[in-house]
Amino acid sequence: MSDDHTHVQDFFSPRAADWDSRFPDDGPAYAAAVTELGLREGDRVLDAGCGTGRALPPLRTAVGPSGVVVGADLTPAMLEAAVRAGRDGDGQLLLADVAALPLRSGSLDAVFGAGLISHLPRPADNLRELARVVRPGGVLALFHPIGRAALAARQGRRITPEDLRAEPNLRPLLAGSGWRMTSYVDEDSRFLALAVHED
């Protein structure tokens, strides 16, 4: 296991048990972000870095019973929390690294990544791997239930020009990884960047 993996697991493992109770009001923001993916009945979608699986219920609703929902996370404790919350009924849970997904190329219609981008050790390579598993024309949503400024204030830090989620940084990062940004919103109530996979 790489140091990157260990760092992510060390951060999330002790927080898994009370993660949902720390952020109890995020459900509507997740549901609204999932709606913006434009999923249809029967679509196949990945929640990359799914954590406790908060996006899985709205993703299942969006794709219906004939669709496929997969939640992948690197931290076993987060997946265990998803199971305790009953969210494994909304999608298949995988202990997996988004840097090397055990999924066929072009097998998905969309990827949802909540809070994902800041935890990617090699963002360009990792976003390329997400592009690999999505069909051309498929969609990526990078989401956070609060905006960059609100998140920085919560964490007691300032936004820096190097922040990957800043539009001038994120747009070329996505473009170099097989994605074309189609929408960007950064306000106190949410962060949401949408991109289309260009083959």
Secondary structure as the mmCIF struct_conf table of DSSP 4:
data_model
#
loop_
_struct_conf.conf_type_id
_struct_conf.id
_struct_conf.beg_label_comp_id
_struct_conf.beg_label_asym_id
_struct_conf.beg_label_seq_id
_struct_conf.end_label_comp_id
_struct_conf.end_label_asym_id
_struct_conf.end_label_seq_id
HELX_RH_AL_P HELX_RH_AL_P1 ASP A 3 PHE A 12
HELX_RH_3T_P HELX_RH_3T_P1 SER A 13 ARG A 15
BEND BEND1 ALA A 16 ALA A 16
TURN_TY1_P TURN_TY1_P1 ALA A 17 ASP A 18
HELX_RH_AL_P HELX_RH_AL_P2 TRP A 19 ARG A 22
BEND BEND2 PHE A 23 PHE A 23
TURN_TY1_P TURN_TY1_P2 PRO A 24 ASP A 25
HELX_RH_AL_P HELX_RH_AL_P3 GLY A 27 GLU A 36
TURN_TY1_P TURN_TY1_P3 LEU A 37 GLY A 38
TURN_TY1_P TURN_TY1_P4 GLU A 41 GLY A 42
STRN STRN1 ARG A 44 ALA A 48
TURN_TY1_P TURN_TY1_P5 GLY A 49 GLY A 49
TURN_TY1_P TURN_TY1_P6 GLY A 51 ALA A 55
HELX_RH_AL_P HELX_RH_AL_P4 LEU A 56 VAL A 63
TURN_TY1_P TURN_TY1_P7 PRO A 65 SER A 66
BEND BEND3 GLY A 67 GLY A 67
STRN STRN2 VAL A 68 ASP A 73
BEND BEND4 LEU A 74 LEU A 74
HELX_RH_AL_P HELX_RH_AL_P5 PRO A 76 ARG A 84
TURN_TY1_P TURN_TY1_P8 ALA A 85 GLY A 86
HELX_RH_3T_P HELX_RH_3T_P2 ARG A 87 GLY A 89
TURN_TY1_P TURN_TY1_P9 ASP A 90 ASP A 90
BEND BEND5 GLY A 91 GLY A 91
STRN STRN3 GLN A 92 LEU A 95
TURN_TY1_P TURN_TY1_P10 VAL A 98 ALA A 99
BEND BEND6 ALA A 100 ALA A 100
BEND BEND7 PRO A 102 LEU A 103
TURN_TY1_P TURN_TY1_P11 SER A 105 GLY A 106
STRN STRN4 LEU A 108 ALA A 114
BEND BEND8 GLY A 115 GLY A 115
HELX_RH_3T_P HELX_RH_3T_P3 ILE A 117 HIS A 119
BEND BEND9 PRO A 121 ARG A 122
HELX_RH_AL_P HELX_RH_AL_P6 PRO A 123 ARG A 132
TURN_TY1_P TURN_TY1_P12 VAL A 133 VAL A 133
STRN STRN5 VAL A 134 HIS A 144
BEND BEND10 PRO A 145 ILE A 146
HELX_RH_AL_P HELX_RH_AL_P7 ARG A 148 ARG A 154
TURN_TY1_P TURN_TY1_P13 GLN A 155 GLY A 156
TURN_TY1_P TURN_TY1_P14 PRO A 161 GLU A 162
TURN_TY1_P TURN_TY1_P15 LEU A 164 ARG A 165
BEND BEND11 ALA A 166 ALA A 166
HELX_RH_AL_P HELX_RH_AL_P8 GLU A 167 ALA A 175
TURN_TY1_P TURN_TY1_P16 GLY A 176 GLY A 178
STRN STRN6 TRP A 179 GLU A 187
TURN_TY1_P TURN_TY1_P17 ASP A 188 SER A 189
STRN STRN7 ARG A 190 HIS A 197
#
